[in-house]
Amino acid sequence: MQEAEETTISRAFREDESRRNMPLPPENATRIMDVMRGISFGDFTPDWSRRVPEDRWIEEFRRLKQSPSTVATRN
């Protein structure tokens, strides 16, 4: 019984990982970006933003945006 449960759990994790690594359809990406444009945190600044230079995290974001397939293959 325990082996069957472990197999089921492992399969569920693999399926979840597979779904999360699927490319995001352009229309969904556009929808998400449109929603994010309307979000404001007021004067809140996350701690990490003070530790990481702006050009570094912006460049990382651009790199990830340009090559979504490499994100899936790194896992």
DRENDO-1510 file (C-alpha; in Angstrom, 1 decimal, always signed):
<recs>
REC; n; res; u; v; w
REC; 1; MET; +0.0; +0.0; +0.0 .
REC; 2; GLN; +2.8; +2.5; +0.9 .
REC; 3; GLU; +4.6; +1.8; -2.3 .
REC; 4; ALA; +1.4; +2.5; -4.3 .
REC; 5; GLU; +1.0; +5.8; -2.5 .
REC; 6; GLU; +4.6; +6.8; -3.1 .
REC; 7; THR; +4.2; +6.0; -6.8 .
REC; 8; THR; +1.1; +8.1; -6.9 .
REC; 9; ILE; +2.8; +11.0; -5.2 .
REC; 10; SER; +5.8; +10.8; -7.4 .
REC; 11; ARG; +3.6; +10.8; -10.5 .
REC; 12; ALA; +1.7; +13.8; -9.2 .
REC; 13; PHE; +4.9; +15.7; -8.6 .
REC; 14; ARG; +6.2; +14.9; -12.1 .
REC; 15; GLU; +2.9; +15.9; -13.7 .
REC; 16; ASP; +2.9; +19.2; -11.7 .
REC; 17; GLU; +6.5; +19.9; -12.7 .
REC; 18; SER; +5.6; +19.2; -16.3 .
REC; 19; ARG; +2.7; +21.6; -16.2 .
REC; 20; ARG; +4.7; +24.4; -14.6 .
REC; 21; ASN; +7.5; +24.0; -17.2 .
REC; 22; MET; +5.1; +24.2; -20.2 .
REC; 23; PRO; +5.6; +27.3; -22.3 .
REC; 24; LEU; +3.1; +30.1; -21.4 .
REC; 25; PRO; +0.9; +30.8; -24.4 .
REC; 26; PRO; +1.4; +34.4; -25.6 .
REC; 27; GLU; -2.2; +35.4; -24.9 .
REC; 28; ASN; -1.9; +34.3; -21.3 .
REC; 29; ALA; +1.5; +36.1; -20.9 .
REC; 30; THR; -0.2; +39.3; -22.2 .
REC; 31; ARG; -3.1; +38.9; -19.9 .
REC; 32; ILE; -0.8; +38.4; -16.9 .
REC; 33; MET; +1.3; +41.5; -17.8 .
REC; 34; ASP; -1.8; +43.6; -18.3 .
REC; 35; VAL; -3.0; +42.6; -14.8 .
REC; 36; MET; +0.4; +43.2; -13.3 .
REC; 37; ARG; +0.5; +46.7; -14.7 .
REC; 38; GLY; -2.4; +47.6; -12.5 .
REC; 39; ILE; -0.8; +46.3; -9.3 .
REC; 40; SER; +0.8; +48.9; -7.0 .
REC; 41; PHE; +2.6; +48.3; -3.6 .
REC; 42; GLY; +2.7; +52.0; -2.8 .
REC; 43; ASP; +6.0; +52.9; -1.1 .
REC; 44; PHE; +6.9; +49.3; -0.2 .
REC; 45; THR; +10.3; +48.3; -1.5 .
REC; 46; PRO; +11.4; +44.6; -1.0 .
REC; 47; ASP; +14.6; +44.0; +0.8 .
REC; 48; TRP; +16.1; +42.1; -2.1 .
REC; 49; SER; +15.8; +45.2; -4.3 .
REC; 50; ARG; +18.3; +47.0; -2.2 .
REC; 51; ARG; +20.8; +44.1; -2.3 .
REC; 52; VAL; +20.7; +43.3; -6.0 .
REC; 53; PRO; +21.7; +46.1; -8.4 .
REC; 54; GLU; +18.8; +47.0; -10.7 .
REC; 55; ASP; +20.7; +46.3; -13.9 .
REC; 56; ARG; +21.4; +42.8; -12.7 .
REC; 57; TRP; +17.8; +41.7; -12.0 .
REC; 58; ILE; +16.5; +43.5; -15.1 .
REC; 59; GLU; +19.1; +41.7; -17.2 .
REC; 60; GLU; +18.1; +38.4; -15.6 .
REC; 61; PHE; +14.4; +39.1; -16.3 .
REC; 62; ARG; +15.2; +39.9; -19.9 .
REC; 63; ARG; +17.2; +36.7; -20.3 .
REC; 64; LEU; +14.4; +34.6; -18.9 .
REC; 65; LYS; +11.8; +36.4; -21.1 .
REC; 66; GLN; +13.8; +35.8; -24.2 .
REC; 67; SER; +14.5; +32.1; -23.7 .
REC; 68; PRO; +11.6; +30.3; -21.9 .
REC; 69; SER; +12.7; +26.9; -23.2 .
REC; 70; THR; +16.0; +27.1; -21.3 .
REC; 71; VAL; +14.1; +27.4; -18.0 .
REC; 72; ALA; +12.4; +24.1; -18.6 .
REC; 73; THR; +15.5; +22.3; -19.6 .
REC; 74; ARG; +17.5; +23.5; -16.5 .
REC; 75; ASN; +15.3; +21.5; -14.1 .
</recs>
